[in-house]
Amino acid sequence: MSDTPQTSGTQKIQKTDAEWRELLTPEQYHVMREKGTERAFTGVLTNNHADGMYHCGACDAPLFTSETKFDSGCGWPSFYAPIDSKAVDSHEDNSFGMHRVEVTCARCGAHLGHVFPDGPKPTGERFCINSASLAFEGK
């Protein structure tokens, strides 16, 4: 990972609810701050196949690369690994009567999506991430 940005040691970002509302679109705010989700197959990055970097839509922290993106058929952008193990945090999520693992941006705490143990090799993980939580920077 010689030319890959690292996230370890990055200072945490904290903003008030009003600051987040001013910074984000209503959809981004709902997804990233209220733990919402966009409807399957509606996100602008679901079918993005360009080479580049996926950043947090709230704080611009690097999260995933196009090299780890794959088509899972689930309706949301899917990745088998984050750019760095410290880029995202995971939390138990028992909402809606289901047991899942929520994924948030380690830098700003924005809700990104969920991680499941049914992804491809080499990790076997599927990070199912809302397009509204991401910003894409092509190479």
GINOR-V288613 format. One line per field, one symbol per residue. phi: phi as a letter, one per 30 degrees, with the letter a starting at -180 (. if undefined). burial: # if it has 16 or more other ideal C-beta (glycine too) atoms within 10 Angstrom, else .. A space follows every 50 residues. Layout:
phi = ???
burial = ???
//
This chain:
phi = .dccdccdidddcbbdeddddddcdedddeddcchdbddeicddcecdcd dlcccddcbiddbbcddcdbccidjbebbcaddadcdbcbbdbcdhiccb cdcbdddbiddclbcbdbdddccicbdccdedccbcbdd
burial = ......#..#....#....#...#..#######...##....#.##.#.. ..#######.######.##..#...#########..##...........# .###############..#.....############...
//
